[in-house]
Amino acid sequence: MTHQFDGKVAFITGAARGQGRAHAVRFAEEGADIIAVDLCEQIDSVAYPMATPEDLDETVNLVEKTGRRIVAERGDVRDFERLQEIVAHGVTELGRLDFVLANAGVLPAMGEHRGEVAAFVDAVDVMLKGVHFTIEAALPAMLAHGDGGAIVITSSAAGLKSVSPGVDTMSHGAAGYNAAKHGVVGLMRYYATSLAERNVRVNSVHPGGVATPMILNDAVAGYLTEHPKFGESQIPLLPDGLVTPEAVSDAMVYLCGASGRYLTGVALPVDAGLAVK
């Protein structure tokens, strides 16, 4: 590792497992200290088991093994005041804030509750409102030191094209997921143009299917069996196309690091060609 983030601090949502954990560990390996947050409880519209407090503890353990510091707290990205508290505590402990990885997400498009209005509301609240709240809670600390910084929003291939191939896969949950993942592209462009004068770069990453507990679970497997046309639509162009969380972390490091210093307002696919299929 290059340790290019020595002396920097990253705020990462959805950090208990999956992509968020991978980002926390990778940024720590690059020298950053970490402010980590995760809900660590179940949302009713989500069919698969969500992260637990023990998962967040393991993220803490893995970051500390790199020799970096981490402030990890349970919190809901739908709760703006709670996010403000977490950021304030993290900055008090770690001294500053340089990077925001707005990563928290849910997949309420599968399972028995996907046809309920609550599934749409949960998707938009977590992945659109939650991204807005995450950035707004972090901005005062990011801007305070005057050194610029970087924000990366986790969208999806579903933020670049619809992932519903037919009427039989329509649901409130699927609509909410697509709406949120498209919506954060608008937020990304808004913040990119607004914050450029303060040298804060803002981009989004758009993974396809990622090998995390959000995808590798019985609810998703059952849905793909029930809807084979949908499963076929999610096979990317490149072989062995199930993206690793570490590959998404590579993109995060690139967008936040010196190699990405001229990139802002970019929607970067990390999807093995799914979005152009």
TIDREN-859200 format. One record per residue: residue number from 1; y, z, x of N, C-alpha, C in turn. Coordinates in Angstrom, 2 decimals, decimal comma. Each point is the difference from the previous one (the first is absolute). Layout:
% residues N
NODE num    n_py    n_pz    n_px   ca_py   ca_pz   ca_px    c_py    c_pz    c_px
NODE NUM       Y       Z       X       Y       Z       X       Y       Z       X
...
% end
This chain:
% residues 277
NODE num    n_py    n_pz    n_px   ca_py   ca_pz   ca_px    c_py    c_pz    c_px
NODE   1   -1,19    0,00    0,83    1,19    0,00   -0,83    1,26    0,00    0,87
NODE   2    1,06   -0,55   -0,52    1,23   -0,16    0,77    0,91    1,21   -0,05
NODE   3   -0,24    0,92   -0,93    0,89    1,16   -0,22    1,43   -0,45   -0,27
NODE   4    0,13   -1,13   -0,69    1,32   -0,54   -0,28    0,79    0,85   -0,99
NODE   5   -0,66    0,93   -0,68    0,68    0,83   -0,99    0,23    1,43    0,49
NODE   6   -0,04    0,21    1,31    0,29    1,33    0,54    1,36    0,48   -0,48
NODE   7    0,06    1,24   -0,50    1,26    0,56   -0,47    0,38   -0,40   -1,41
NODE   8   -0,84   -0,79   -0,67    0,27   -0,46   -1,36   -0,83    0,81   -1,00
NODE   9    0,43   -0,07   -1,26   -0,70    0,69   -1,08   -0,21   -0,97   -1,16
NODE  10   -1,20   -0,01   -0,55   -0,35   -0,88   -1,12   -0,36    0,83   -1,22
NODE  11    0,53   -0,40   -1,15   -0,32    0,61   -1,30   -0,95   -0,93   -0,72
NODE  12   -1,20    0,48   -0,33   -1,05   -0,84   -0,57   -0,50    0,61   -1,29
NODE  13    0,05   -0,77   -1,08   -0,54    0,46   -1,28   -1,42   -0,53   -0,18
NODE  14   -0,79    0,71   -0,81   -1,39   -0,37   -0,18   -0,78    0,14    1,29
NODE  15    0,27    1,08    0,75   -0,49    0,13    1,37   -1,34    0,72    0,13
NODE  16   -0,59    0,43   -1,11   -1,21    0,82    0,11   -1,23   -0,79    0,44
NODE  17   -0,04   -1,29   -0,29   -1,17   -0,79    0,36    0,40   -1,47   -0,02
NODE  18   -0,98   -0,87    0,23    0,21   -1,44   -0,14    1,08   -0,53    0,92
NODE  19    0,81   -0,92   -0,54    1,05   -0,62    0,80    0,99    1,03    0,52
NODE  20    0,39    0,95   -0,84    0,99    0,98    0,42   -0,47    0,83    1,18
NODE  21   -1,26    0,42   -0,03   -0,55    0,74    1,15   -0,01   -0,87    1,24
NODE  22   -0,44   -1,24   -0,14   -0,03   -0,91    1,15    1,39   -0,17    0,60
NODE  23    1,01   -0,12   -0,86    1,37   -0,14    0,50    0,45    1,26    0,74
NODE  24   -0,31    1,16   -0,57    0,40    1,26    0,63   -0,60    0,13    1,39
NODE  25   -1,29   -0,30    0,11   -0,67    0,11    1,30    0,55   -1,02    0,98
NODE  26    0,18   -1,24   -0,46    0,48   -1,04    0,91    1,42    0,28    0,48
NODE  27    0,88    0,42   -0,90    1,37    0,30    0,41    0,01    1,19    0,95
NODE  28   -0,87    0,98   -0,23   -0,10    1,13    0,93   -0,49   -0,47    1,37
NODE  29   -0,97   -0,89    0,01   -0,48   -0,54    1,28    1,10   -0,74    0,75
NODE  30    0,95   -0,56   -0,76    1,14   -0,68    0,62    1,13    0,96    0,36
NODE  31   -0,21    1,31   -0,26    0,97    1,00    0,44    0,81    0,66   -1,08
NODE  32   -0,14   -0,42   -1,25    0,83    0,54   -1,08   -0,57    1,31   -0,52
NODE  33    0,89    0,90   -0,41   -0,38    1,13   -0,82    0,01   -0,44   -1,47
NODE  34   -0,72    0,71   -0,84   -0,29   -0,48   -1,35    0,41    1,02   -1,06
NODE  35    0,66   -0,49   -1,04    0,16    0,73   -1,26   -0,92   -0,68   -1,00
NODE  36   -0,99    0,72   -0,49   -1,03   -0,59   -0,86    0,02    0,66   -1,37
NODE  37   -0,17   -0,81   -1,03   -0,06    0,53   -1,36   -1,09   -0,72   -0,77
NODE  38   -0,67    0,72   -0,87   -0,98   -0,60   -0,91   -0,12    0,89   -1,22
NODE  39   -0,31   -0,60   -1,14   -0,14    0,74   -1,24   -1,19    0,96    0,04
NODE  40   -1,13   -0,51    0,48   -1,23    0,81    0,14   -0,46    0,59   -1,33
NODE  41    0,12   -0,75   -1,05   -0,60    0,36   -1,28   -0,19   -1,28   -0,81
NODE  42   -0,78    0,10   -1,06   -0,38   -1,17   -0,78    1,08   -0,39   -0,99
NODE  43    0,18   -1,31   -0,18    0,80   -0,56   -1,09   -0,98   -0,55   -1,03
NODE  44    0,18    0,34   -1,26   -1,02   -0,28   -1,03   -0,34   -1,48   -0,13
NODE  45    0,97   -0,89    0,19   -0,25   -1,42   -0,20   -0,75   -0,64    1,16
NODE  46   -0,20    0,73    1,07   -0,67   -0,53    1,20   -1,48    0,36   -0,06
NODE  47   -0,87   -1,01    0,07   -1,43    0,21   -0,22   -0,74    0,54    1,22
NODE  48    0,49   -0,27    1,18   -0,69    0,45    1,21    0,56    1,36    0,45
NODE  49   -0,75    0,76    0,78    0,51    1,30    0,49    1,16   -0,20    0,96
NODE  50    1,10    0,66   -0,29    1,16   -0,09    0,87   -0,10    1,02    1,14
NODE  51    0,97   -0,05    0,91   -0,03    0,85    1,19    0,06    1,48   -0,37
NODE  52   -0,52    0,81    0,89   -0,08    1,45   -0,19    0,81    0,71    1,07
NODE  53    0,26    1,30   -0,20    0,65    0,77    1,07   -0,78   -0,04    1,31
NODE  54   -1,33   -0,05   -0,10   -0,82   -0,08    1,21    0,23   -1,31    0,74
NODE  55    0,23   -1,08   -0,74    0,33   -1,28    0,64    1,30    0,11    0,78
NODE  56    1,00    0,63   -0,59    1,28    0,17    0,70   -0,17    0,88    1,23
NODE  57   -0,83    1,02   -0,10   -0,28    0,84    1,16   -0,61   -0,82    1,14
NODE  58   -0,86   -0,95   -0,34   -0,62   -0,83    1,03    1,03   -0,91    0,66
NODE  59    0,96   -0,51   -0,77    1,08   -0,77    0,61    0,77    0,85    1,00
NODE  60    0,29    1,24   -0,38    0,68    0,92    0,92   -0,82    0,16    1,28
NODE  61   -1,29    0,21   -0,16   -0,89    0,18    1,16    0,03   -1,22    0,92
NODE  62   -0,07   -1,19   -0,58   -0,04   -1,22    0,81    1,33   -0,25    0,70
NODE  63    1,11    0,27   -0,66    1,30   -0,16    0,65    0,16    1,01    1,13
NODE  64   -0,37    1,23   -0,25    0,15    1,03    1,04   -0,88   -0,30    1,21
NODE  65   -1,13   -0,67   -0,20   -0,85   -0,38    1,13    0,70   -0,98    0,93
NODE  66    0,99   -0,73   -0,50    0,76   -0,92    0,86    1,03    0,74    0,84
NODE  67    0,23    1,26   -0,30    1,01    0,76    0,70    1,36    0,01   -0,67
NODE  68    0,11   -0,65   -1,15    1,27   -0,05   -0,71    0,05    1,09   -1,07
NODE  69    1,20    0,24   -0,50    0,22    0,99   -1,05   -0,04   -0,67   -1,37
NODE  70   -0,40    0,77   -1,00   -0,02   -0,52   -1,37    0,38    1,12   -0,97
NODE  71    0,86   -0,34   -0,93    0,31    0,86   -1,15   -0,61   -0,68   -1,21
NODE  72   -1,00    0,60   -0,60   -0,72   -0,61   -1,13    0,12    0,90   -1,22
NODE  73    0,38   -0,60   -1,12    0,16    0,76   -1,23   -0,53   -0,80   -1,18
NODE  74   -0,46    0,73   -1,00   -0,36   -0,63   -1,26    1,27   -0,27   -0,80
NODE  75    0,06   -1,18   -0,60    1,17   -0,34   -0,79   -0,23   -1,28   -0,76
NODE  76    0,76   -0,19   -1,05   -0,13   -1,14   -0,90    1,19   -0,93    0,22
NODE  77   -0,27   -1,25    0,33    1,10   -0,95    0,22    0,80   -0,26   -1,27
NODE  78   -0,53    0,41   -1,14    0,74   -0,13   -1,26    1,01    1,13   -0,20
NODE  79    0,03    0,94    0,92    0,87    1,18   -0,08    1,04   -0,09    1,12
NODE  80    1,19   -0,50   -0,33    1,02   -0,25    1,01    0,42    1,28    0,72
NODE  81    0,20    1,07   -0,75    0,43    1,25    0,62   -1,06    0,55    0,96
NODE  82   -1,26   -0,15   -0,35   -1,06    0,44    0,90    0,00   -0,81    1,29
NODE  83    0,21   -1,30   -0,11    0,08   -0,82    1,21    1,17    0,42    0,87
NODE  84    1,14    0,31   -0,61    1,14    0,47    0,77   -0,34    1,28    0,76
NODE  85   -0,72    0,90   -0,66   -0,40    1,25    0,66   -0,91   -0,26    1,19
NODE  86   -0,95   -0,91   -0,18   -0,95   -0,29    1,07    0,70   -0,64    1,19
NODE  87    0,89   -0,95   -0,27    0,74   -0,63    1,09    0,86    1,03    0,73
NODE  88    0,69    0,84   -0,76    0,86    1,01    0,62   -0,80    0,94    0,89
NODE  89   -1,16    0,43   -0,49   -0,86    0,88    0,81   -0,47   -0,72    1,25
NODE  90   -0,45   -1,24   -0,16   -0,49   -0,76    1,14    1,07   -0,22    1,06
NODE  91    1,20   -0,34   -0,43    1,08   -0,24    0,95    0,42    1,30    0,68
NODE  92   -0,01    1,10   -0,73    0,28    1,30    0,62   -1,00    0,31    1,10
NODE  93   -1,27   -0,30   -0,25   -1,04    0,30    0,98   -0,04   -0,99    1,15
NODE  94    0,24   -1,28   -0,29   -0,22   -1,06    0,99    1,28   -0,60    0,55
NODE  95    1,14    0,24   -0,65    1,28   -0,32    0,61    0,72   -1,24   -0,46
NODE  96   -0,70   -0,96   -0,59    0,64   -1,26   -0,38   -0,96   -0,79   -0,88
NODE  97    0,44   -1,18   -0,42   -0,86   -0,91   -0,76    0,38   -1,43    0,35
NODE  98   -1,00   -0,79    0,39    0,24   -1,37    0,47   -0,70   -1,07   -0,83
NODE  99   -1,19    0,32   -0,50   -0,80   -0,99   -0,72   -0,45    0,56   -1,34
NODE 100   -0,02   -0,86   -1,00   -0,56    0,34   -1,30   -1,08   -1,02   -0,33
NODE 101   -1,20    0,48   -0,26   -1,10   -0,85   -0,46   -0,32    0,42   -1,42
NODE 102    0,53   -0,77   -0,95   -0,19    0,30   -1,43   -1,33   -0,59   -0,43
NODE 103   -1,04    0,78    0,16   -1,37   -0,49   -0,08   -0,77    0,49   -1,22
NODE 104    0,43    1,07   -0,65   -0,79    0,59   -1,08   -0,28   -1,02   -1,10
NODE 105   -1,24   -0,03   -0,46   -0,36   -0,96   -1,05   -1,22    0,43   -0,76
NODE 106   -0,18   -0,60   -1,17   -1,16    0,23   -0,84   -0,47   -1,34   -0,56
NODE 107   -1,22   -0,02   -0,50   -0,56   -1,22   -0,59   -0,55    0,32   -1,38
NODE 108    0,89    0,06   -1,01   -0,45    0,32   -1,36   -0,44   -1,23   -0,79
NODE 109   -0,31   -1,08    0,71   -0,36   -1,25   -0,66   -1,48   -0,08   -0,33
NODE 110   -0,76    1,02    0,36   -1,44    0,01   -0,23   -0,40    1,35   -0,57
NODE 111   -1,11    0,04   -0,72   -0,43    1,25   -0,59    0,33    0,08   -1,48
NODE 112   -0,46    1,05   -0,63    0,07    0,12   -1,46    1,42    0,15   -0,53
NODE 113    0,94    0,41    0,82    1,36    0,23   -0,47    0,94   -1,18    0,26
NODE 114   -0,53   -1,10    0,56    0,88   -1,10    0,40    0,72   -0,65   -1,18
NODE 115   -0,58    0,11   -1,20    0,62   -0,60   -1,18    1,02    0,88   -0,68
NODE 116    0,25    1,18    0,54    0,96    0,92   -0,60    1,39   -0,21    0,60
NODE 117    1,03    0,22   -0,82    1,37   -0,16    0,47    0,28    0,90    1,20
NODE 118   -0,63    1,16    0,04    0,21    0,93    1,11   -0,35   -0,64    1,34
NODE 119   -0,95   -0,93    0,02   -0,37   -0,65    1,25    1,16   -0,84    0,53
NODE 120    0,71   -0,68   -0,89    1,18   -0,76    0,40    1,07    0,94    0,54
NODE 121    0,26    1,06   -0,74    1,05    0,95    0,38   -0,32    0,63    1,35
NODE 122   -1,24    0,40    0,21   -0,37    0,62    1,27    0,17   -0,97    1,16
NODE 123   -0,40   -1,25   -0,18    0,14   -0,99    1,06    1,46   -0,18    0,40
NODE 124    0,85   -0,18   -0,99    1,42   -0,23    0,29    0,66    1,26    0,54
NODE 125   -0,35    1,15   -0,55    0,61    1,24    0,47   -0,36    0,30    1,45
NODE 126   -1,25   -0,19    0,38   -0,42    0,30    1,36    0,48   -1,06    0,98
NODE 127   -0,16   -1,28   -0,34    0,15   -1,06    0,99    1,33   -0,75   -0,07
NODE 128    0,82    0,27   -1,00    1,34   -0,58   -0,02    1,04    1,12    0,04
NODE 129    0,00    0,86   -1,01    0,89    1,16    0,05   -0,28    0,85    1,23
NODE 130   -1,26    0,19    0,31   -0,35    0,84    1,14    0,52   -0,56    1,32
NODE 131   -0,03   -1,31    0,14    0,56   -0,63    1,21    1,51    0,21    0,06
NODE 132    0,67   -0,23   -1,11    1,45    0,23   -0,06    0,34    1,45    0,34
NODE 133   -0,73    0,94   -0,60    0,27    1,41    0,26   -0,27    0,36    1,46
NODE 134   -1,07   -0,57    0,57   -0,34    0,27    1,40    1,13   -0,43    0,92
NODE 135    0,49   -1,21   -0,20    1,06   -0,51    0,86    1,29    0,79   -0,18
NODE 136    0,36    0,26   -1,25    1,25    0,73   -0,25   -0,06    1,42    0,56
NODE 137   -1,15    0,64   -0,08   -0,14    1,35    0,54    0,13    0,01    1,52
NODE 138   -0,42   -1,09    0,64    0,00   -0,07    1,46    1,31   -0,51    0,59
NODE 139    0,77   -0,77   -0,74    1,16   -0,69    0,57    1,02    0,92    0,64
NODE 140    0,40    1,11   -0,60    1,02    0,83    0,66   -0,40    0,41    1,42
NODE 141   -1,25    0,39    0,19   -0,45    0,39    1,34   -0,10   -1,20    0,92
NODE 142   -0,42   -1,16   -0,52   -0,09   -1,19    0,83    1,36   -0,44    0,51
NODE 143    0,99    0,08   -0,86    1,34   -0,48    0,35    0,78    1,01    0,83
NODE 144   -0,43    1,26   -0,02    0,80    1,06    0,63    0,13   -0,16    1,51
NODE 145   -1,06   -0,50    0,68    0,05   -0,06    1,46    0,65   -1,27    0,53
NODE 146    0,20   -1,00   -0,86    0,74   -1,19    0,40   -0,74   -0,97    0,89
NODE 147   -1,31    0,20    0,18   -0,78   -0,85    0,90   -0,78   -1,08   -0,74
NODE 148    0,24   -0,17   -1,28   -0,77   -0,97   -0,76   -1,39    0,51   -0,33
NODE 149   -0,88   -0,92   -0,32   -1,36    0,38   -0,36   -0,68   -1,13   -0,73
NODE 150   -1,13    0,31   -0,61   -0,77   -1,03   -0,71   -0,71    0,62   -1,19
NODE 151   -0,04   -0,76   -1,07   -0,71    0,37   -1,23   -1,01   -1,11   -0,28
NODE 152   -1,23    0,38   -0,28   -1,01   -0,98   -0,40   -0,64    0,47   -1,30
NODE 153    0,00   -0,87   -0,98   -0,59    0,26   -1,31   -1,37   -0,65   -0,06
NODE 154   -0,99    0,74   -0,44   -1,32   -0,59   -0,24   -0,02   -0,63   -1,38
NODE 155   -0,01   -1,33   -0,02   -0,19   -0,73   -1,25   -1,46   -0,44   -0,04
NODE 156   -0,25   -1,25   -0,24   -1,37   -0,50   -0,17    0,06   -1,51   -0,06
NODE 157   -1,16   -0,64    0,19   -0,06   -1,42   -0,34    0,40   -0,21   -1,45
NODE 158   -0,21    1,03   -0,83    0,42   -0,06   -1,40    1,50    0,09   -0,17
NODE 159    0,73    0,23    1,09    1,45   -0,08   -0,03    0,51   -1,38    0,35
NODE 160   -0,91   -0,90    0,35    0,36   -1,38    0,33   -0,52   -1,00   -1,02
NODE 161   -1,06    0,36   -0,71   -0,53   -0,84   -1,07   -0,76    0,90   -0,96
NODE 162   -0,18   -0,45   -1,23   -0,78    0,78   -0,96   -1,46    0,02    0,42
NODE 163   -0,64    1,15   -0,22   -1,42    0,10    0,34   -0,88    0,06   -1,24
NODE 164    0,53   -0,36   -1,16   -0,80   -0,01   -1,23   -0,39   -1,44   -0,33
NODE 165   -1,28   -0,36    0,14   -0,40   -1,39   -0,19   -0,32   -0,40   -1,43
NODE 166    0,15    0,90   -0,97   -0,33   -0,39   -1,36    0,22    1,11   -1,00
NODE 167   -0,14   -0,36   -1,29    0,27    0,95   -1,08   -0,91    1,22    0,08
NODE 168   -1,24   -0,19    0,41   -0,95    1,12   -0,03    0,31    1,08    1,03
NODE 169    0,89   -0,27    0,96    0,37    1,02    0,98    1,38    0,59   -0,28
NODE 170    0,62   -0,40   -1,10    1,32    0,55   -0,32   -0,12    1,45   -0,46
NODE 171    0,97    0,82    0,41    0,04    1,39   -0,43    1,38    0,56    0,33
NODE 172    0,34    1,13   -0,61    1,25    0,66    0,36    0,00    0,38    1,48
NODE 173   -1,14    0,46    0,50   -0,07    0,40    1,40    0,23   -1,17    0,95
NODE 174   -0,63   -1,14   -0,29    0,18   -1,18    0,84    1,43   -0,50   -0,06
NODE 175    0,59    0,00   -1,19    1,40   -0,43   -0,13    0,92    0,91    0,79
NODE 176   -0,23    1,31   -0,08    0,83    0,94    0,74   -0,14   -0,17    1,49
NODE 177   -1,21   -0,24    0,47   -0,22   -0,19    1,44    0,75   -1,24    0,49
NODE 178   -0,16   -1,11   -0,72    0,70   -1,23    0,38    1,51    0,19   -0,05
NODE 179    0,49    0,64   -1,05    1,44    0,20   -0,15    0,56    0,85    1,13
NODE 180   -0,69    1,09    0,33    0,48    0,88    1,06   -0,01   -0,69    1,35
NODE 181   -1,07   -0,72    0,30   -0,12   -0,62    1,31    0,98   -1,17    0,17
NODE 182    0,32   -0,70   -1,09    1,09   -0,98    0,07    1,35    0,71    0,06
NODE 183    0,14    1,07   -0,76    1,29    0,68   -0,07    0,47    0,55    1,33
NODE 184   -0,92    0,50    0,82    0,43    0,56    1,27    0,50   -1,06    0,97
NODE 185   -0,36   -1,26   -0,22    0,59   -1,07    0,81    1,49   -0,10   -0,28
NODE 186    0,38    0,15   -1,26    1,42    0,04   -0,33    0,70    1,18    0,63
NODE 187   -0,65    1,18   -0,05    0,58    1,17    0,67    0,15   -0,24    1,50
NODE 188   -1,02   -0,58    0,61    0,05   -0,28    1,43    1,20   -0,87    0,35
NODE 189    0,22   -1,06   -0,77    1,12   -0,89    0,29    1,34    0,68   -0,25
NODE 190    0,06    0,82   -1,04    1,21    0,76   -0,29    0,35    0,91    1,17
NODE 191   -0,97    0,77    0,47    0,28    0,92    1,10    0,24   -0,74    1,31
NODE 192   -0,69   -1,12    0,22    0,21   -0,76    1,23    1,44   -0,49    0,10
NODE 193    0,54   -0,52   -1,09    1,38   -0,49    0,05    0,99    1,16    0,02
NODE 194   -0,31    1,09   -0,65    0,93    1,13   -0,07    0,08    0,78    1,30
NODE 195   -1,11    0,11    0,72   -0,06    0,89    1,16    0,12   -0,71    1,34
NODE 196    0,11   -1,32   -0,01    0,06   -0,75    1,26    1,17    0,44    0,86
NODE 197    1,14    0,29   -0,62    1,18    0,38    0,79   -0,19    1,32    0,73
NODE 198   -0,99    0,79   -0,41   -0,32    1,25    0,69   -1,24   -0,16    0,89
NODE 199   -0,41   -1,24    0,22   -1,13   -0,32    0,86   -1,30    0,65   -0,48
NODE 200   -0,15    0,09   -1,31   -1,26    0,41   -0,60   -0,67   -1,24   -0,56
NODE 201   -1,16   -0,33    0,53   -0,73   -1,18   -0,43   -0,99    0,38   -1,09
NODE 202   -0,16   -0,88   -0,98   -0,86    0,30   -1,15   -0,89   -1,20   -0,28
NODE 203   -1,30    0,22   -0,02   -0,98   -1,06   -0,23   -1,12    0,53   -0,88
NODE 204   -0,87   -0,90   -0,43   -1,18    0,40   -0,78   -1,24   -0,65    0,60
NODE 205   -1,13    0,70   -0,13   -1,28   -0,58    0,38   -0,82   -0,22   -1,26
NODE 206   -0,83   -1,03    0,04   -0,74   -0,44   -1,20   -1,48   -0,16    0,34
NODE 207   -0,74    1,12    0,02   -1,43   -0,11    0,28   -0,77   -0,62   -1,16
NODE 208   -1,13   -0,60    0,34   -0,98   -0,34   -1,02   -0,89    1,22   -0,22
NODE 209   -1,28   -0,22   -0,24   -0,91    1,12   -0,10   -0,13    0,71    1,33
NODE 210    0,13    1,32   -0,01   -0,07    0,79    1,23   -1,18    0,97   -0,11
NODE 211   -0,70    0,17    1,10   -1,20    0,85    0,02    0,38    1,47    0,00
NODE 212    0,41    0,49   -1,17    0,39    1,40   -0,18   -0,67    0,53   -1,27
NODE 213    0,07    1,31   -0,24   -0,61    0,55   -1,22    0,59   -0,56   -1,29
NODE 214    1,20   -0,56    0,03    0,57   -0,61   -1,20   -0,80   -1,23   -0,45
NODE 215   -0,62   -0,68    0,95   -0,75   -1,22   -0,28   -1,50    0,24    0,05
NODE 216   -0,46    0,79    0,95   -1,43    0,22    0,19   -0,46    1,18   -0,84
NODE 217   -0,16   -0,25   -1,30   -0,42    1,06   -0,92   -0,75   -0,61   -1,18
NODE 218   -0,65    0,83   -0,77   -0,85   -0,47   -1,10    0,81   -0,68   -1,10
NODE 219    1,22    0,48   -0,27    0,81   -0,58   -1,07    0,35   -1,45    0,31
NODE 220    0,41   -0,27    1,23    0,33   -1,37    0,39   -1,26   -0,86    0,03
NODE 221   -1,08    0,53    0,55   -1,25   -0,76    0,06   -0,47   -0,38   -1,40
NODE 222    0,08    0,94   -0,94   -0,40   -0,29   -1,37    0,88   -1,03   -0,65
NODE 223    1,30    0,07    0,27    0,94   -0,97   -0,57   -0,29   -1,40    0,53
NODE 224   -0,27   -0,11    1,28   -0,28   -1,31    0,59   -1,31   -0,57   -0,55
NODE 225   -0,97    0,85   -0,28   -1,24   -0,46   -0,62    0,25   -0,48   -1,43
NODE 226    0,84    0,73   -0,71    0,33   -0,34   -1,39    0,85   -1,26   -0,09
NODE 227    0,82   -0,25    1,02    0,93   -1,14   -0,01   -0,18   -0,82    1,28
NODE 228   -1,09   -0,76    0,11   -0,26   -0,74    1,24    1,07   -1,03    0,32
NODE 229    0,66   -0,56   -1,02    1,07   -0,96    0,26    1,14    0,66    0,76
NODE 230    0,31    1,24   -0,37    1,03    0,74    0,72   -0,44    0,25    1,44
NODE 231   -1,25    0,40    0,18   -0,50    0,23    1,34    0,11   -1,23    0,88
NODE 232   -0,34   -1,16   -0,56    0,11   -1,25    0,75    1,44   -0,29    0,37
NODE 233    0,93    0,34   -0,88    1,42   -0,27    0,26    0,55    0,85    1,13
NODE 234   -0,70    1,10    0,33    0,47    0,90    1,04   -0,65   -0,25    1,36
NODE 235   -0,82   -1,04    0,11   -0,58   -0,36    1,28    1,03   -0,80    0,78
NODE 236    0,46    0,48    1,16    1,07   -0,69    0,73   -0,51   -1,23    0,73
NODE 237    0,93   -0,70    0,64   -0,35   -1,23    0,71   -0,81    0,28    1,26
NODE 238    0,38    1,01    0,74   -0,67    0,27    1,26   -1,32    0,73   -0,23
NODE 239   -1,01   -0,28    0,83   -1,26    0,73   -0,14    0,19    1,46    0,39
NODE 240   -0,91    0,84   -0,48    0,07    1,44    0,30    1,38    0,53   -0,36
NODE 241    0,43   -0,33   -1,22    1,40    0,17   -0,37    0,40    1,33   -0,58
NODE 242   -0,92    0,99   -0,07    0,40    1,33   -0,44    0,80    0,64    1,12
NODE 243    1,28    0,18   -0,23    0,93    0,43    1,04   -0,27    1,46    0,38
NODE 244    0,09    0,32    1,27   -0,13    1,40    0,42    1,35    0,69   -0,13
NODE 245    0,01    1,31   -0,29    1,29    0,70   -0,04    0,72   -0,05    1,33
NODE 246   -0,75   -0,05    1,09    0,62   -0,07    1,33    0,75   -1,31    0,20
NODE 247   -0,47   -1,08   -0,63    0,72   -1,27    0,09    1,35    0,08   -0,70
NODE 248    0,04    0,72   -1,13    1,28    0,20   -0,67    0,91    0,88    0,85
NODE 249   -0,58    1,00    0,66    0,79    0,84    0,91    0,60   -0,82    1,13
NODE 250   -0,75   -0,98    0,51    0,55   -0,88    1,03    1,27   -0,69   -0,50
NODE 251   -0,03   -0,46   -1,25    1,17   -0,65   -0,57    1,16    0,98   -0,14
NODE 252   -0,31    1,23   -0,40    1,04    1,02   -0,12    0,68    0,26    1,35
NODE 253   -0,81    0,14    1,04    0,55    0,24    1,33    0,86   -1,18    0,44
NODE 254   -0,47   -1,20   -0,25    0,76   -1,20    0,35    1,36   -0,02   -0,70
NODE 255    0,01    0,29   -1,29    1,25   -0,06   -0,75    0,96    1,12    0,37
NODE 256   -0,52    1,13    0,44    0,86    1,12    0,38    0,39   -0,02    1,47
NODE 257   -0,75   -0,71    0,82    0,19    0,05    1,43    0,95   -1,04    0,54
NODE 258    0,12   -0,02    1,32    0,93   -0,91    0,67   -0,36   -1,47   -0,24
NODE 259   -1,28   -0,30   -0,16   -0,40   -1,39   -0,22    0,53   -0,54   -1,32
NODE 260    0,25    0,91   -0,96    0,50   -0,42   -1,30    1,48    0,25   -0,20
NODE 261    0,74    0,14    1,10    1,40    0,42   -0,11    0,89   -1,00   -0,70
NODE 262   -0,43   -1,25   -0,10    0,81   -1,01   -0,69   -0,53   -0,30   -1,40
NODE 263   -0,93    0,81   -0,48   -0,60   -0,25   -1,31    0,54    0,97   -1,03
NODE 264    0,59   -0,52   -1,05    0,35    0,81   -1,16   -0,02   -0,90   -1,22
NODE 265   -0,34    0,57   -1,14   -0,12   -0,79   -1,22   -1,24   -0,86   -0,06
NODE 266   -1,03    0,35    0,78   -1,21   -0,81    0,13   -1,13    0,60   -0,85
NODE 267   -0,67   -0,85   -0,76   -1,22    0,37   -0,73   -1,18   -0,54    0,80
NODE 268   -0,69    0,88    0,72   -1,01   -0,41    0,97   -1,41    0,17   -0,57
NODE 269   -0,72   -1,11   -0,25   -1,38    0,13   -0,47   -0,91    0,48    1,13
NODE 270   -0,90    0,92   -0,33   -1,08    0,42    0,90   -1,26   -0,06   -0,86
NODE 271   -0,42   -1,22   -0,33   -0,94   -0,18   -1,11   -1,08   -1,04    0,24
NODE 272   -0,17   -0,43    1,26   -1,03   -1,00    0,33    0,17   -1,29   -0,80
NODE 273    1,22   -0,29   -0,40    0,29   -1,25   -0,71   -0,13    0,06   -1,51
NODE 274   -0,16    1,20   -0,57   -0,20    0,11   -1,45    1,19   -0,53   -0,80
NODE 275    1,21    0,28    0,45    1,18   -0,36   -0,78    0,23   -1,51   -0,08
NODE 276   -0,56   -0,75    0,95    0,19   -1,45    0,00   -1,25   -0,73   -0,47
NODE 277   -1,00    0,75   -0,47   -1,25   -0,61   -0,46    0,24   -0,81   -1,27
% end
